[in-house]
Amino acid sequence: MTKAELTGYRREAKKHVGTHRSASIILTLCDEVERLTAIADERSNRYGDYTLLPFGAHKGKRLCDVPDDYLKWWFNATNEAVVRIDTEFGKFPERAAAKQKLKLLEYLKGRFNGNKET
């Protein structure tokens, strides 16, 4: 299920809360899909829409909630070659940060290229 589909279900369900019992069930299911997607992304060691941004001005926000302008700026300002070198040869703190940055770069490549799976 894509983020857009989930947002559509959530929007429609919110219109009917209080009038239809199924609306609250749909909202609960949407929350559960987001939670399980975040767990699956974490366990597969990749970034997804529900992964929390680990650094920067929007630290702690889900990637789907971070403005595209900020992510595009970060993506364009980050030198992937330097990040890859740091993942292999950097000292521990830099190497760990570089691995997170590399995963974020991979996620953003898919997101900005219209990859529906990210």
trRosetta pair geometry for C-beta under 8 A, 3 or more apart (Angstrom, degrees):
i j d omega theta_ij theta_ji phi_ij phi_ji
1 5 5.1 -119 -169 81 85 130
1 6 5.6 96 140 -56 117 94
1 33 6.3 -27 61 -171 141 144
2 5 4.7 99 56 5 80 100
2 6 7.0 -146 96 -3 44 87
2 116 5.4 -63 -95 -167 120 95
3 6 5.7 -57 -148 40 32 112
3 7 6.2 36 153 -22 66 107
3 49 4.9 -176 -74 -136 128 166
3 64 5.3 -173 -136 -127 146 136
4 7 5.7 -53 -147 36 30 113
4 8 6.5 33 153 -21 63 105
5 8 5.6 -54 -152 33 32 114
5 9 6.6 31 153 -17 66 103
6 9 5.8 -52 -149 35 33 110
6 10 6.3 32 152 -18 65 107
6 30 5.7 130 -168 -143 92 96
6 33 6.1 -151 -117 96 126 140
6 34 7.1 125 179 -63 152 90
7 10 5.7 -56 -146 38 31 112
7 11 6.2 34 155 -23 65 107
8 11 5.7 -53 -145 34 29 112
8 12 6.4 24 159 -13 64 107
9 12 6.0 -60 -149 40 28 107
9 13 6.1 27 156 -19 65 111
9 26 5.9 -138 168 176 102 116
9 30 5.8 179 99 -83 115 118
10 13 5.8 -58 -145 37 28 111
10 14 6.4 32 157 -24 64 106
10 26 7.7 -173 -96 133 42 99
10 27 6.5 83 -132 -114 75 71
10 30 4.8 118 -78 -154 96 169
11 14 6.0 -54 -151 29 27 112
11 15 7.2 33 150 -24 59 101
12 15 5.8 -50 -161 23 36 116
12 16 7.2 6 154 1 64 110
12 26 7.8 -51 87 128 92 157
13 16 6.2 -78 -158 47 36 97
13 17 6.8 59 149 -54 72 86
13 22 8.0 -115 -128 120 95 71
13 23 4.4 147 -166 -157 75 74
13 24 7.6 154 175 -59 113 21
13 26 4.0 -152 -99 89 138 124
13 27 5.0 -175 126 -54 142 81
13 30 7.2 -154 25 -16 151 135
14 17 5.8 -23 -147 -12 39 115
14 23 7.3 156 -63 -178 15 116
14 27 7.1 94 -69 -86 69 120
15 23 7.7 -132 66 -130 55 136
16 19 5.2 -95 -164 61 68 102
16 20 4.4 -8 159 29 119 114
16 22 7.7 -7 114 73 134 82
16 23 3.9 -168 92 -76 94 139
17 20 7.8 -70 -90 53 20 71
17 23 4.7 -143 -77 120 52 133
17 24 6.0 90 -127 -66 88 79
17 27 7.1 21 -85 -27 115 143
18 23 7.7 -40 16 66 45 143
19 23 7.3 58 58 -3 71 143
20 23 4.7 101 78 -19 93 101
21 24 6.4 -54 -169 33 47 104
21 25 6.8 44 140 -17 71 108
22 25 5.2 -56 -151 39 45 117
22 26 6.1 49 151 -24 74 101
23 26 5.8 -52 -149 33 31 111
23 27 6.6 32 152 -18 63 104
24 27 5.5 -49 -147 35 36 114
24 28 6.4 40 152 -20 65 104
25 28 5.7 -54 -151 36 32 112
25 29 6.3 33 150 -19 65 106
26 29 5.5 -54 -147 38 33 113
26 30 6.4 39 152 -23 65 102
27 30 5.6 -49 -149 32 32 114
27 31 6.6 35 151 -18 63 102
28 31 5.7 -52 -153 34 33 113
28 32 6.4 31 150 -18 65 107
29 32 5.5 -55 -146 38 34 112
29 33 6.4 39 153 -23 66 101
30 33 5.7 -49 -148 31 31 112
30 34 6.6 31 153 -16 62 104
31 34 5.8 -58 -155 37 31 111
31 35 6.3 30 151 -19 66 108
32 35 5.5 -51 -144 37 34 113
32 36 6.1 28 159 -14 67 108
33 36 6.1 -58 -143 42 27 105
33 37 6.1 30 156 -22 63 110
34 37 5.8 -56 -145 36 27 112
34 38 6.5 29 156 -20 62 105
34 50 5.3 154 -169 -103 79 141
35 38 5.9 -57 -154 34 29 111
35 39 6.6 26 151 -16 64 106
35 50 7.8 -147 -83 173 19 155
36 39 5.5 -52 -148 37 36 112
36 40 6.2 38 153 -20 67 105
37 40 5.7 -53 -146 37 31 112
37 41 6.3 33 154 -19 65 105
37 48 6.1 -129 158 120 99 149
37 49 7.2 -5 135 56 138 95
37 50 5.1 109 96 16 105 139
38 41 5.8 -53 -148 35 30 112
38 42 6.4 30 154 -19 63 107
38 48 7.1 -151 -102 70 46 116
38 50 3.8 -96 -74 116 92 123
38 51 6.6 158 -135 -75 80 47
38 62 7.9 -81 -94 -122 121 111
39 42 5.7 -57 -148 37 31 111
39 43 6.2 25 157 -15 66 109
40 43 5.9 -57 -143 41 29 107
40 44 6.1 13 161 -6 65 112
40 48 7.7 26 84 -4 89 158
41 44 6.2 -66 -142 46 25 99
41 46 5.6 -99 -158 79 75 75
41 47 6.4 34 -180 -156 124 16
41 48 3.7 -122 -94 8 142 118
41 50 6.6 165 14 63 143 89
41 51 5.4 -112 124 -63 145 103
42 45 7.5 26 176 -76 32 36
42 51 7.3 151 -67 -108 76 92
45 103 7.5 -114 157 -110 70 137
46 103 6.3 -169 -141 -156 46 108
46 106 7.3 -86 -147 98 95 129
46 107 7.1 142 171 -74 84 98
47 51 4.5 -105 -147 37 72 163
47 63 6.5 88 172 -40 109 156
47 103 4.9 128 -21 146 106 99
47 104 5.7 73 -30 -94 167 50
47 106 7.1 139 35 73 106 90
47 107 3.7 -61 85 -56 117 145
47 118 7.7 28 101 -157 78 105
48 51 5.3 120 48 -21 58 101
48 63 7.2 176 109 43 33 133
48 107 7.0 -142 -75 -128 25 122
48 118 6.1 -156 -128 -164 63 58
49 62 6.8 32 148 162 62 107
49 63 5.6 -132 -148 76 33 100
49 64 3.9 39 -175 -54 96 112
49 118 6.9 127 -43 143 80 60
50 62 5.2 -34 -142 -147 44 121
50 63 7.3 -57 -12 33 9 88
50 64 6.6 -8 -71 2 50 117
51 62 7.0 119 64 -147 30 65
51 63 5.4 23 62 -12 82 117
51 107 7.4 -102 40 -106 141 163
52 59 8.0 46 160 -179 95 52
52 60 5.6 -15 -171 -145 117 31
52 61 6.8 142 -146 72 71 20
52 62 6.1 -53 -91 -87 56 49
52 63 7.8 -159 -110 -31 11 73
53 56 6.1 -61 155 51 125 111
53 58 5.2 45 61 101 155 91
53 59 5.7 -120 103 -113 94 35
53 60 6.8 -40 62 20 79 24
53 61 5.4 5 21 59 113 74
53 62 7.7 129 -14 -161 81 5
53 63 6.0 123 -60 -81 88 70
53 66 5.7 76 -41 -62 142 144
53 104 7.8 65 -131 -114 78 130
54 59 6.7 -7 153 -137 18 88
54 100 5.3 -72 57 -170 145 146
55 59 5.6 -15 -142 -95 13 107
55 97 7.3 51 -48 -145 155 101
55 100 7.2 107 -3 116 117 140
56 59 5.6 156 59 -53 54 81
56 70 7.7 131 153 168 135 119
56 74 6.7 -22 -114 -98 154 140
57 70 6.7 -120 63 -146 121 136
58 61 4.5 -56 170 29 96 129
58 65 7.9 -176 -177 102 127 84
58 66 4.5 118 127 -119 161 104
58 67 7.7 -170 -72 20 149 77
58 70 6.1 100 -16 126 132 160
61 65 4.9 -120 176 86 107 111
61 66 5.2 131 100 -68 126 84
62 65 4.6 78 63 10 86 107
62 66 7.4 -148 93 -19 43 83
63 66 5.6 -45 -146 18 40 115
63 71 7.5 75 -161 -94 88 138
63 107 6.8 -54 -158 145 167 144
63 111 7.9 -126 151 -76 124 156
66 70 5.8 -100 168 73 97 125
66 71 5.7 103 114 -51 116 106
67 70 4.7 90 71 4 91 102
67 71 7.1 -169 96 -3 49 86
68 71 5.6 -60 -145 43 37 108
68 72 5.8 37 158 -20 72 107
69 72 6.0 -56 -145 38 25 109
69 73 6.3 29 154 -21 62 107
70 73 5.7 -54 -150 35 30 113
70 74 6.3 27 154 -16 65 106
71 74 5.7 -54 -146 38 32 110
71 75 6.0 36 154 -23 66 108
71 108 5.9 -171 170 -118 109 119
71 111 7.5 -33 142 93 149 145
72 75 5.5 -52 -142 37 31 115
72 76 6.2 24 160 -13 65 109
72 112 7.0 115 -99 -100 89 134
73 76 6.2 -64 -148 42 25 104
73 77 6.0 15 158 -13 64 117
74 77 5.9 -65 -140 43 27 106
74 78 6.1 24 162 -26 65 114
74 104 7.8 -44 127 140 130 132
74 108 7.8 -146 87 -87 100 162
75 78 6.2 -62 -146 30 22 108
75 105 6.8 131 -129 -123 80 68
75 108 4.7 -154 -94 144 126 152
75 112 7.0 146 142 -23 176 150
78 83 6.4 26 171 -42 106 132
78 101 6.5 -166 -155 -176 142 118
78 105 6.4 -132 103 -87 140 112
79 82 4.1 54 95 13 113 113
79 83 6.7 166 90 -14 59 85
80 83 5.5 -56 -147 38 36 114
80 84 6.2 38 155 -22 69 104
80 102 7.7 95 -148 -117 80 74
80 105 5.7 132 -107 -165 101 159
81 84 5.8 -53 -149 35 30 111
81 85 6.6 31 153 -18 63 104
82 85 5.7 -53 -151 36 33 112
82 86 6.4 34 151 -19 65 106
83 86 5.7 -56 -149 37 32 113
83 87 6.6 36 151 -25 64 101
83 98 5.1 166 -163 -154 68 90
83 101 5.0 -123 -139 105 130 123
83 102 5.3 166 144 -72 119 82
83 105 6.7 144 83 -22 163 147
84 87 5.7 -49 -151 28 33 113
84 88 6.9 19 155 -8 63 107
84 98 7.8 179 -66 172 12 119
84 102 6.7 101 -83 -104 61 124
85 88 6.1 -69 -156 42 33 103
85 89 5.8 -33 172 34 73 111
85 90 7.5 100 120 -41 66 90
86 89 7.0 -80 -117 60 22 70
86 90 3.8 28 -162 -40 69 133
86 94 5.3 -103 -164 149 112 102
86 95 6.3 -164 156 -98 74 48
86 97 7.7 -45 143 79 136 85
86 98 3.5 -173 105 -88 112 152
87 90 6.9 18 -48 18 15 111
87 95 6.1 98 -136 -153 34 72
87 98 4.4 -145 -64 119 68 119
87 99 5.3 110 -123 -74 103 69
87 102 5.7 5 -62 -29 143 147
88 95 7.9 -156 31 -126 11 104
89 95 7.9 -168 74 -91 22 105
90 94 3.6 -117 176 101 131 110
90 95 4.1 177 80 -64 100 71
90 98 5.6 134 17 -6 151 142
91 94 5.5 71 55 27 70 106
91 95 6.5 -142 92 -15 23 101
92 95 5.7 -60 -134 36 23 111
92 96 6.3 20 169 -17 63 106
93 96 6.1 -57 -151 35 29 109
93 97 6.5 24 155 -13 64 109
94 97 5.8 -59 -148 42 32 109
94 98 6.0 36 153 -24 67 109
95 98 5.6 -54 -144 35 29 114
95 99 6.6 33 155 -23 62 101
96 99 5.9 -50 -153 29 31 112
96 100 6.9 29 150 -14 62 103
97 100 5.8 -55 -155 36 36 111
97 101 6.3 35 149 -19 68 107
98 101 5.5 -54 -145 38 34 113
98 102 6.2 39 154 -24 66 104
99 102 5.7 -50 -146 33 31 113
99 103 6.7 31 154 -17 62 103
100 103 5.9 -55 -152 36 32 110
100 104 6.4 31 150 -18 65 107
101 104 5.5 -56 -149 38 33 112
101 105 6.3 39 151 -23 66 102
102 105 5.6 -48 -148 32 32 114
102 106 6.6 34 153 -18 63 103
103 106 5.7 -53 -151 35 33 112
103 107 6.5 35 151 -19 65 105
104 107 5.6 -52 -147 36 34 113
104 108 6.2 31 155 -17 67 108
105 108 5.8 -58 -145 39 29 108
105 109 6.4 38 154 -27 64 101
106 109 5.8 -47 -150 26 31 115
106 110 7.0 25 154 -10 60 104
107 110 6.1 -65 -162 40 32 107
107 111 6.1 27 150 -20 69 112
107 118 5.6 151 -154 -161 70 131
108 111 5.3 -53 -137 39 36 113
108 112 5.8 22 167 -9 71 109
109 112 6.6 -64 -141 44 20 97
109 113 6.0 6 162 -6 60 120
109 115 7.9 39 111 -2 65 134
110 113 6.0 -69 -138 46 24 102
110 115 3.4 -61 -170 45 86 144
110 117 7.0 -68 -179 67 138 84
110 118 3.9 120 109 -23 130 145
111 115 6.6 -61 -61 48 26 93
111 118 5.2 -103 -65 98 74 134
115 118 5.0 57 97 4 110 107
